Amino acid sequence: MCSNDQAACGCCLMQTQMMRMEEFFNMTVKELSQQLMTTKMNLDRIKKNRSAFSVALNNERSLTCFGPFSDDRPVPYKHVFLNLGDSYSIQTGIFTVPLSGVYSLAVTVYSRSAVNLPQVTCALLQVNGVDVAPLVDKNGADSEDSSTVVIARHLKAGDKVSVVLQKGCNICDDYNHYNTFTGFLLYAAAKA
């Protein structure tokens, strides 16, 4: 309470100002705490939704070929660079989409002429057994054939993505990792 005393009145004004500053400070801290909580939840959601894999046919010291076969066969990529989310199976060679969204998918196939093997490199990128993109190099004009495809595609949770070696074709690899299959989630989306 201010009296006619000038010093007491100044004290009251300072106390009022301090109370206002304390209210503002507490309000700001509460708001920042809420923003921090929201940011942490968003970061946790992003971490939970991460999905990426990158694999190669093998990691052998010498060139080893897969194929040719008398039928189409899924390519069993055995050397794993990254399998974030554990959605790629080295047993089946299939990437099972964990979350609906837009994915980047990239495949490179390579073959080199070898004794008793035709020089034909051909494979298919498939989603749920349906051909999405062909990879073909059958020129035979040199000692190596290769093909690469990179696509962005909307996939649904549970979709099966694989690379299939076509009948009569072969691919060869070693520790140089000429044959790779890579995919990662660009962004999650509720509907496909």
trRosetta pair geometry for C-beta under 8 A, 3 or more apart (Angstrom, degrees):
i j d omega theta_ij theta_ji phi_ij phi_ji
1 12 7.1 -110 76 -99 5 138
2 5 8.0 -149 -172 57 64 71
2 8 6.0 148 -139 117 56 94
2 9 4.2 57 -147 -107 116 76
2 12 4.7 -99 -68 19 91 159
3 8 5.1 24 35 81 92 149
3 9 7.2 -122 53 -54 47 84
5 8 4.1 65 83 12 111 112
5 9 6.7 177 89 -14 57 85
6 9 5.8 -58 -150 35 30 113
6 10 6.6 32 153 -20 64 105
7 10 5.8 -53 -152 34 33 113
7 11 6.6 36 150 -21 64 103
8 11 5.6 -51 -152 32 35 115
8 12 6.6 38 150 -21 65 102
9 12 5.7 -50 -151 32 34 113
9 13 6.6 35 151 -19 64 103
10 13 5.7 -53 -150 35 34 112
10 14 6.4 33 153 -17 66 105
11 14 5.8 -56 -150 37 32 110
11 15 6.2 31 153 -20 66 107
12 15 5.7 -54 -146 36 31 111
12 16 6.3 33 153 -20 64 105
13 16 5.7 -53 -149 35 31 112
13 17 6.4 31 153 -18 64 106
14 17 5.6 -54 -147 38 32 112
14 18 6.2 35 153 -22 66 106
15 18 5.6 -51 -146 35 32 113
15 19 6.5 34 153 -21 63 103
16 19 5.8 -53 -151 33 30 111
16 20 6.6 30 151 -17 63 105
17 20 5.7 -55 -151 36 33 112
17 21 6.3 31 153 -17 66 107
18 21 5.7 -55 -146 39 31 111
18 22 6.2 34 153 -21 65 106
19 22 5.6 -53 -146 36 30 113
19 23 6.5 35 152 -20 63 103
20 23 5.7 -52 -150 34 31 113
20 24 6.4 30 153 -16 65 107
21 24 5.7 -54 -146 39 32 111
21 25 6.1 36 153 -21 66 107
22 25 5.6 -51 -143 37 30 114
22 26 6.3 29 157 -17 64 107
23 26 5.9 -58 -147 38 27 109
23 27 6.2 27 154 -18 64 109
24 27 5.7 -56 -146 38 29 112
24 28 6.2 29 155 -19 65 108
25 28 5.8 -57 -147 37 28 111
25 29 6.3 28 155 -19 65 106
26 29 5.7 -51 -144 36 31 111
26 30 6.4 33 155 -20 63 106
27 30 5.8 -55 -151 35 30 113
27 31 6.4 28 153 -17 64 107
28 31 5.7 -55 -146 38 31 111
28 32 6.2 29 156 -16 66 108
29 32 5.8 -56 -144 41 29 109
29 33 6.2 35 154 -24 64 106
30 33 5.7 -53 -148 34 29 114
30 34 6.6 29 153 -18 62 104
31 34 5.8 -54 -152 34 32 111
31 35 6.5 30 151 -16 65 106
32 35 5.6 -53 -146 38 35 112
32 36 6.2 39 153 -22 66 104
33 36 5.6 -52 -147 35 30 114
33 37 6.4 33 153 -20 63 104
34 37 5.7 -52 -149 35 32 113
34 38 6.4 32 153 -17 64 105
35 38 5.7 -54 -147 38 33 112
35 39 6.2 34 153 -20 65 107
36 39 5.7 -55 -146 38 30 112
36 40 6.3 32 155 -19 65 105
37 40 5.8 -53 -147 36 29 111
37 41 6.5 29 153 -19 63 105
38 41 5.8 -55 -149 36 31 111
38 42 6.4 30 153 -17 65 106
39 42 5.7 -55 -147 38 31 111
39 43 6.2 31 154 -19 65 107
40 43 5.7 -54 -145 38 31 112
40 44 6.3 33 154 -20 64 105
41 44 5.7 -53 -148 36 31 113
41 45 6.4 33 152 -21 64 105
42 45 5.6 -53 -148 35 32 113
42 46 6.4 33 153 -19 65 104
43 46 5.6 -51 -147 35 33 112
43 47 6.3 32 154 -17 65 105
44 47 5.7 -54 -146 38 31 111
44 48 6.1 32 154 -21 65 109
45 48 5.7 -55 -145 37 29 113
45 49 6.2 16 158 -10 64 113
46 49 6.0 -67 -145 44 27 103
46 50 7.0 51 152 -53 62 86
47 50 5.9 -28 -159 -13 35 115
49 99 5.6 22 -148 -41 87 178
49 185 6.8 -115 150 106 88 161
49 188 5.2 -61 -170 -48 143 138
50 84 5.4 -61 132 149 108 125
50 85 6.1 -162 101 -52 69 110
50 185 7.0 -171 -155 45 33 123
51 84 6.4 176 -140 99 22 92
51 85 4.4 -26 -111 9 69 164
51 87 5.9 14 -150 7 107 145
51 97 7.8 69 163 -151 160 56
51 98 5.3 -172 -98 41 137 117
51 99 6.2 -170 -21 28 142 107
51 103 7.8 -57 99 -109 118 110
51 183 8.0 -27 134 119 95 93
51 184 6.6 160 101 -149 64 54
51 185 4.3 74 55 -18 99 118
52 82 5.8 -17 117 129 99 126
52 84 4.4 27 52 43 83 121
52 85 7.2 113 25 11 48 111
52 183 7.1 -167 -143 100 49 52
52 184 3.7 9 -111 -110 91 101
52 185 6.9 -103 -61 16 71 74
53 80 7.5 -60 -161 -145 93 94
53 82 5.9 -172 -139 99 35 76
53 83 4.9 27 -118 -113 96 59
53 84 6.9 -150 -68 31 57 67
53 85 7.7 -94 -52 54 92 95
53 87 6.5 -126 -37 67 128 86
53 88 3.9 116 -144 -23 163 135
53 95 6.0 -163 43 -111 145 120
53 181 7.8 -5 113 111 104 85
53 182 6.8 -166 97 -141 59 48
53 183 5.7 12 51 53 88 82
53 184 7.4 180 22 -73 48 69
54 80 7.8 112 82 -164 54 55
54 81 4.2 -39 95 63 102 119
54 82 4.6 42 31 40 94 98
54 180 6.7 -3 -171 -171 84 112
54 181 7.6 172 -147 88 43 48
54 182 4.2 9 -111 -111 82 96
54 183 8.0 -180 -74 24 57 46
55 77 3.7 102 128 134 124 133
55 78 7.6 132 -175 41 114 16
55 79 6.3 142 -166 79 70 55
55 80 5.3 -30 -106 -104 90 56
55 81 6.5 -159 -86 13 33 81
55 83 7.6 42 -64 -72 101 97
55 88 6.2 -167 -32 156 132 153
55 90 7.4 179 -132 -97 143 86
55 180 6.8 159 85 -152 44 64
55 181 5.3 -12 62 59 94 91
55 182 7.5 178 23 -76 57 57
56 59 6.7 95 83 -66 123 76
56 77 6.2 156 89 -160 13 103
56 78 7.9 -46 88 60 61 57
56 79 4.2 -22 63 70 93 116
56 81 6.9 74 -13 -32 95 103
56 173 6.4 171 165 -174 97 146
56 177 3.9 -73 -120 -135 151 97
56 178 8.0 96 -155 41 109 37
56 179 6.2 112 -162 80 69 66
56 180 5.1 -34 -96 -95 72 75
56 181 8.0 171 -87 19 28 70
57 64 7.9 -164 126 82 117 96
57 66 6.4 -138 -160 -9 127 133
57 75 6.9 -67 -109 176 91 113
57 77 5.6 -78 -93 -118 36 68
57 78 6.9 20 163 24 36 83
57 79 7.0 17 72 18 29 103
57 171 6.4 -161 -88 117 153 118
57 173 3.7 140 63 18 126 157
57 177 7.7 163 29 -136 76 56
57 178 7.6 -21 18 65 122 72
57 179 3.9 37 -26 76 119 125
57 180 7.9 -95 -18 -68 73 38
58 64 5.7 -16 54 61 156 127
58 78 5.4 21 -99 55 66 114
58 79 5.6 109 -159 -25 18 111
58 173 5.2 141 38 95 85 115
58 174 7.1 -24 87 -113 100 26
59 78 7.6 -117 1 97 85 95
59 79 4.2 122 -39 -100 101 136
59 174 7.7 45 -168 171 22 41
59 175 5.3 49 -169 -104 61 70
59 177 7.4 -1 -98 -70 70 91
60 63 7.5 147 91 -97 119 7
60 64 4.7 64 34 -6 161 124
60 173 7.3 111 32 106 100 75
60 174 5.1 -81 78 -132 81 67
60 175 6.6 -126 75 -41 33 75
61 174 6.7 -20 131 -164 12 110
61 175 6.2 13 -102 -21 37 121
62 174 6.0 -102 137 -114 13 127
63 112 6.5 -53 -160 48 154 128
63 114 7.3 -163 115 -84 127 128
63 172 5.1 26 -179 169 103 117
63 173 7.1 159 -144 81 65 14
63 174 4.8 -71 -85 -44 49 118
64 172 6.7 171 84 -152 29 74
64 173 6.5 -32 61 65 77 65
64 174 6.6 122 10 -83 77 71
65 111 7.1 57 -127 -134 109 91
65 114 6.1 -133 -34 21 143 154
65 117 6.2 -19 132 -113 174 163
65 170 5.1 17 -179 174 117 123
65 171 6.8 163 -151 86 71 34
65 172 4.2 -36 -92 -93 81 88
65 173 8.0 129 -97 13 39 59
66 75 6.6 100 116 -135 154 85
66 76 7.7 -171 -132 42 147 81
66 165 6.5 -149 120 -60 106 162
66 170 6.4 164 80 -156 47 73
66 171 5.4 -9 54 60 97 84
66 172 7.5 180 15 -84 66 40
66 173 7.7 4 -4 13 105 102
67 73 7.1 -175 -83 44 99 125
67 165 5.1 -141 -59 159 140 146
67 168 7.9 43 177 115 116 12
67 169 5.7 -1 148 98 156 54
67 170 3.6 -163 90 -103 99 67
67 171 6.5 64 29 14 120 64
68 117 6.9 150 -7 -150 97 84
68 118 6.4 17 -29 39 145 103
68 120 7.2 40 -85 62 127 111
68 167 7.5 58 -175 175 97 41
68 168 5.0 5 -162 -158 133 26
68 169 5.8 136 -112 54 93 16
68 170 4.8 -81 -54 -51 69 96
69 72 7.7 154 83 -87 118 6
69 73 5.2 58 37 -16 159 127
69 165 7.0 93 22 104 113 117
69 167 6.5 -89 88 -124 74 55
69 168 7.7 -86 62 -38 43 29
70 167 6.4 6 172 -145 25 101
70 168 7.9 50 -112 -58 35 67
71 167 5.5 -31 -133 -93 16 102
72 124 7.7 -13 -148 24 129 122
72 164 5.1 23 175 166 110 118
72 165 6.8 168 -156 84 59 51
72 166 5.5 -27 -107 -125 90 44
72 167 5.5 -61 -55 -40 61 79
73 164 6.7 162 81 -159 27 73
73 165 5.1 -12 63 56 83 100
74 92 6.7 -13 119 170 156 66
74 93 4.6 162 149 70 109 132
74 94 6.9 -35 -160 -57 147 86
74 162 5.1 -42 -135 174 108 139
74 163 7.2 104 -158 76 63 50
74 164 5.6 -48 -95 -102 49 72
74 165 7.7 71 158 12 5 79
75 93 5.4 170 86 -162 49 149
75 123 6.6 -2 -37 -136 134 138
75 162 7.4 160 38 174 75 88
75 163 4.5 -27 32 93 123 101
75 164 6.8 -162 -14 -104 83 17
75 165 5.3 105 -70 -33 92 97
75 171 7.1 10 -123 37 130 143
75 179 7.5 -125 180 164 143 131
75 181 7.3 155 90 -43 125 139
76 90 7.1 69 -176 179 86 59
76 91 7.7 -47 -139 171 112 17
76 92 7.5 -142 -110 147 87 12
76 93 4.4 -111 -102 -57 45 117
77 80 7.8 106 128 -76 98 63
77 88 7.9 -39 74 173 118 128
77 90 7.0 -98 91 -125 63 72
77 93 5.7 112 14 -128 73 88
77 163 7.6 65 -34 39 112 124
77 179 7.4 -150 -106 122 97 100
77 180 7.7 75 -131 -141 137 37
77 181 5.2 -131 -42 28 157 120
78 90 5.6 80 -126 -163 51 112
79 177 6.9 -114 86 -102 143 103
80 83 5.2 -26 -166 -30 130 115
80 88 7.3 160 -119 92 111 128
80 90 6.4 -82 -50 -71 115 122
83 86 5.7 57 141 -100 107 43
83 87 7.3 -170 -172 38 83 55
83 88 5.1 -116 -127 46 103 106
85 98 5.5 -119 168 -2 132 157
87 95 5.7 50 125 -162 95 74
87 96 5.3 -131 -170 64 86 70
87 97 7.0 57 -179 -107 141 15
87 98 4.9 -108 -90 -36 134 107
88 94 7.5 -178 -147 96 55 35
88 95 4.7 -25 -96 -98 78 80
88 183 7.9 148 -72 45 116 109
89 92 4.4 31 97 34 126 95
89 93 7.0 -44 86 5 80 19
89 94 5.4 6 43 56 109 76
89 95 7.8 -171 13 -82 70 33
89 96 7.2 44 -17 -9 107 103
90 93 7.4 33 -151 -72 30 50
92 162 7.7 -80 137 -102 92 129
93 162 5.7 77 117 -142 91 104
93 163 7.0 -93 163 47 117 78
93 181 8.0 76 -169 41 86 166
94 160 5.1 -20 -169 -164 124 98
94 161 6.9 136 -163 66 67 43
94 162 4.7 -41 -104 -75 72 110
95 160 7.4 142 73 -160 49 47
95 161 4.4 -24 64 64 102 100
95 162 7.1 176 19 -72 72 55
95 181 7.8 -159 -30 143 122 118
95 183 5.6 91 174 42 174 145
96 158 6.8 -20 -173 -141 94 31
96 159 7.5 160 -154 80 50 42
96 160 5.8 -20 -100 -101 69 68
96 161 7.9 -174 -77 21 22 75
97 100 7.3 67 144 -86 125 41
97 103 7.1 -115 -118 -39 110 148
97 155 4.5 -151 -106 136 157 126
97 156 6.5 114 91 87 145 35
97 157 5.7 -141 113 -122 95 30
97 158 6.3 -34 66 35 91 23
97 159 4.2 26 13 51 131 88
97 160 7.7 -117 0 -62 85 25
97 161 6.7 82 -48 -13 93 108
98 157 6.3 -17 151 -133 23 89
99 157 5.6 -1 -116 -88 19 101
99 185 6.5 16 70 -107 112 148
99 188 5.3 -44 145 -119 125 107
100 154 7.9 20 -176 -180 82 82
100 155 6.8 -153 -136 101 52 56
100 156 4.9 -8 -106 -134 99 50
100 157 4.9 -66 -41 -24 76 83
100 188 6.8 80 82 -163 60 73
100 189 5.7 -88 126 77 93 67
100 190 6.4 47 84 -172 133 14
100 191 6.9 -16 152 -116 148 3
100 192 5.3 -116 -151 -54 113 94
101 154 7.3 -116 144 -141 22 66
101 155 7.0 -8 62 57 49 77
101 185 5.3 47 87 -152 138 102
101 186 6.9 -166 146 57 109 68
101 187 5.6 -150 -167 102 120 44
101 188 4.1 -84 -77 -120 134 34
101 189 4.6 131 -112 14 60 76
102 152 5.8 18 177 176 105 101
102 153 7.1 169 -150 86 64 25
102 154 5.3 -38 -93 -91 71 65
102 155 7.7 127 -116 15 23 73
102 185 7.6 103 77 -161 48 60
102 186 4.6 -42 99 55 96 116
102 187 5.6 19 43 49 101 77
102 189 6.4 57 -19 -6 80 125
103 152 7.1 173 86 -152 38 57
103 153 5.9 -24 61 64 85 75
103 154 7.9 136 15 -111 74 17
103 155 5.2 -5 7 11 123 123
103 161 7.9 -110 98 -50 156 162
103 183 5.5 15 171 -173 122 102
103 184 6.6 167 -153 84 80 28
103 185 5.6 -47 -100 -99 79 46
103 186 6.4 180 -107 -1 21 86
104 150 7.0 -1 -175 -173 93 92
104 151 7.5 172 -151 91 51 39
104 152 5.4 -29 -96 -98 66 75
104 182 7.9 -14 113 118 92 93
104 183 6.6 173 87 -145 54 53
104 184 5.6 -5 53 56 96 79
104 186 5.7 95 -26 -54 92 105
105 125 6.5 128 136 -167 132 141
105 132 8.0 33 81 106 152 148
105 150 7.2 173 90 -150 49 48
105 151 5.4 -10 59 61 94 84
105 152 7.8 158 17 -97 73 25
105 153 6.2 -13 7 20 120 114
105 161 6.5 -128 -114 -173 139 145
105 182 7.3 159 -155 89 41 56
105 183 4.7 -3 -105 -102 71 98
106 148 7.2 -1 -171 -172 89 95
106 149 7.1 -176 -143 94 49 51
106 150 4.3 -2 -104 -106 92 85
106 151 7.9 170 -78 20 51 54
106 180 7.3 3 113 109 97 103
106 181 7.6 167 90 -152 58 34
106 182 4.6 -5 58 60 100 101
106 183 7.3 -179 22 -72 65 54
107 123 7.0 -121 152 97 138 129
107 125 5.3 -170 1 -77 146 113
107 133 7.6 161 36 87 123 120
107 135 6.0 -106 107 -53 117 148
107 148 6.9 178 92 -146 51 53
107 149 5.5 6 53 53 91 89
107 163 5.4 147 -130 -97 140 129
107 180 7.2 -171 -144 93 40 58
107 181 5.3 6 -109 -108 83 72
107 182 7.7 -171 -72 26 44 66
108 135 7.9 170 -137 -148 24 145
108 146 6.7 5 -177 -174 91 107
108 147 7.3 178 -148 90 53 42
108 148 4.4 -11 -102 -101 83 92
108 178 7.0 -119 122 163 113 54
108 179 6.4 -155 97 -130 75 36
108 180 5.1 28 42 43 101 85
109 121 5.2 165 125 177 110 111
109 122 7.6 140 103 -92 156 5
109 123 4.8 154 -65 12 155 127
109 135 4.9 118 16 129 123 138
109 137 7.8 -176 89 19 99 105
109 146 6.5 177 91 -147 53 60
109 147 5.4 1 53 54 95 85
109 148 7.8 -176 21 -76 59 48
109 163 7.6 172 -69 -179 111 136
109 171 5.0 -92 -162 -107 93 128
109 179 5.6 26 -124 -121 48 94
110 121 6.6 -32 -147 -126 12 151
110 144 7.0 -15 -166 -170 91 101
110 145 7.2 162 -152 89 45 54
110 146 4.3 -3 -103 -103 76 101
110 171 6.2 81 62 -156 46 89
110 172 6.6 -82 109 60 80 69
110 173 6.9 103 67 -81 106 77
110 178 3.6 -77 51 151 152 120
110 179 5.5 -133 30 -62 88 77
111 117 7.9 -137 -175 136 119 128
111 119 6.2 165 116 -150 119 66
111 120 7.2 0 67 71 162 27
111 121 4.1 -170 9 -74 115 105
111 137 7.9 -177 35 76 100 107
111 144 7.1 164 87 -154 48 56
111 145 5.0 -2 57 57 94 96
111 146 7.4 178 21 -74 58 60
111 169 7.7 -137 -46 179 153 81
111 170 5.4 106 -121 95 134 79
111 171 5.3 -105 -70 -118 90 39
111 172 5.1 95 -132 8 56 94
112 119 7.7 -39 169 -123 19 104
112 143 6.0 24 -160 145 81 86
112 144 5.0 -22 -103 -101 76 79
112 145 7.9 -174 -80 23 33 65
112 172 5.3 -84 26 63 82 143
113 117 7.1 175 -157 79 48 94
113 119 4.5 -37 -87 -77 86 122
113 143 4.8 -95 21 -153 111 73
113 144 7.6 -104 -6 -66 77 40
114 117 4.4 30 66 30 93 126
114 172 6.8 136 -29 -84 130 151
117 170 5.6 -56 -171 36 122 163
118 168 6.9 -14 58 175 144 85
118 170 7.2 138 65 9 72 113
119 138 7.8 138 113 -146 71 53
119 140 5.3 131 80 -106 118 76
119 143 7.5 -123 -115 -155 149 38
119 145 5.8 138 167 -13 92 123
120 138 5.0 13 -129 -116 81 93
120 140 7.9 -13 -73 -63 66 98
120 145 7.1 -15 -136 54 15 167
120 168 6.2 -10 86 132 150 88
120 169 4.8 -108 115 -114 96 69
120 170 6.8 87 67 22 72 74
121 135 7.4 -60 139 130 92 93
121 136 7.2 151 97 -152 68 34
121 137 4.8 5 63 56 109 91
121 138 7.2 -159 41 -71 58 57
121 145 4.0 -178 9 109 119 115
121 146 6.3 -21 98 -91 167 28
121 147 6.2 174 116 3 115 101
121 169 6.1 89 -141 -167 19 109
121 170 7.1 -65 -94 74 60 50
121 171 6.1 80 -133 -92 93 75
122 134 7.3 -17 -161 -174 89 97
122 135 6.6 162 -149 92 42 64
122 136 4.5 18 -113 -111 94 76
122 137 7.5 -168 -69 31 67 47
122 138 6.7 0 -51 -56 113 104
122 147 7.7 40 -105 18 46 147
122 165 7.7 102 88 -160 60 58
122 166 4.6 -40 110 39 105 126
122 168 8.0 15 47 84 122 84
122 169 4.1 -129 47 -95 83 151
123 134 7.8 155 85 -161 42 54
123 135 4.7 -5 59 59 84 112
123 147 7.7 -177 36 69 89 121
123 163 5.3 19 164 178 132 97
123 164 6.2 160 -164 80 78 43
123 165 5.2 -42 -104 -100 94 48
123 166 6.2 -160 -100 -9 33 84
123 169 6.8 -153 -58 110 64 150
123 171 6.9 3 -47 -48 127 131
124 131 4.9 -66 -168 -122 130 94
124 132 7.7 124 172 36 84 62
124 133 7.3 155 -160 80 58 44
124 134 5.7 -32 -105 -107 74 60
124 135 7.1 -164 -80 19 26 81
124 163 7.1 161 79 -157 43 54
124 164 4.8 -13 57 57 95 98
124 166 6.4 88 -17 -59 98 99
125 131 7.6 90 71 -158 52 57
125 132 4.9 -64 103 65 93 103
125 133 4.4 10 43 53 118 91
125 134 7.8 -133 19 -67 77 17
125 135 7.0 82 -25 -23 89 106
125 149 6.1 -123 -12 80 137 137
125 151 7.4 169 99 20 158 128
125 161 7.5 -5 -176 -169 87 91
125 162 7.9 172 -153 92 48 37
125 163 5.9 -28 -99 -102 59 73
126 129 5.8 7 169 -128 132 13
126 130 6.1 146 -157 65 85 33
126 131 5.8 -47 -98 -93 83 38
126 132 6.1 157 -115 1 25 92
126 161 7.1 167 89 -150 54 47
126 162 5.4 -14 62 64 99 80
126 163 7.4 158 17 -100 81 22
126 164 5.6 32 -8 -8 128 115
127 130 5.8 -30 69 59 70 91
127 132 5.2 64 -2 -51 99 131
127 153 7.1 -143 -57 141 150 152
127 155 6.7 -138 -140 -112 134 104
127 159 5.6 -9 -169 178 99 120
127 160 7.1 143 -162 77 47 51
127 161 5.4 -15 -103 -99 72 75
128 159 5.7 -78 -46 -149 101 79
128 160 5.5 107 -86 46 51 86
129 160 7.5 33 -28 78 71 117
131 134 6.9 13 -173 -63 121 78
132 151 7.0 -144 145 55 116 163
132 153 6.8 -15 -164 -93 142 159
133 149 4.4 162 142 167 139 159
133 151 5.8 -172 -44 -28 147 138
134 149 7.7 135 78 -55 31 148
135 147 3.9 155 -174 103 82 124
135 148 7.1 42 -131 -77 114 10
135 149 5.5 -119 -80 -10 96 112
135 163 7.9 -7 18 -149 137 109
136 147 5.7 86 43 -69 22 164
137 145 3.8 172 107 -174 112 96
137 146 5.7 18 16 50 159 21
137 147 4.7 -173 -25 -47 102 99
138 145 6.8 40 -82 -137 26 151
139 142 7.2 25 96 19 115 79
139 145 6.6 166 34 -108 82 102
140 145 7.6 -9 -61 -65 44 122
142 145 7.9 154 70 -63 87 61
146 178 7.1 -107 -108 178 124 108
152 186 6.6 8 -141 -19 112 151
154 189 7.0 -44 -140 56 104 141
154 192 5.1 151 145 -153 105 75
155 159 4.6 -120 -169 45 101 150
155 161 7.1 -43 -118 -53 149 122
155 192 6.5 -54 141 -122 13 128
156 159 5.1 112 59 -36 69 108
156 192 4.0 -80 -68 -26 90 152
161 183 6.5 84 99 -66 153 165
163 181 5.4 -129 -16 -97 133 132
165 169 5.6 -150 -177 83 85 105
165 170 7.4 36 -166 -109 132 28
165 171 6.4 -124 -108 -1 120 108
166 169 4.7 60 66 8 81 129
171 178 8.0 -167 179 100 95 106
171 179 5.0 85 161 -91 130 144
172 178 7.2 17 92 63 64 139
172 179 7.7 158 74 -28 26 124
173 176 7.5 -146 -163 63 67 77
173 177 6.7 27 -162 -121 113 29
173 178 5.2 -154 -112 45 77 90
173 179 4.5 -88 -71 21 128 108
174 178 7.6 43 30 0 65 103
177 180 5.9 48 166 -66 98 104
185 188 6.5 15 179 -64 131 70
189 192 7.3 124 93 -81 111 49
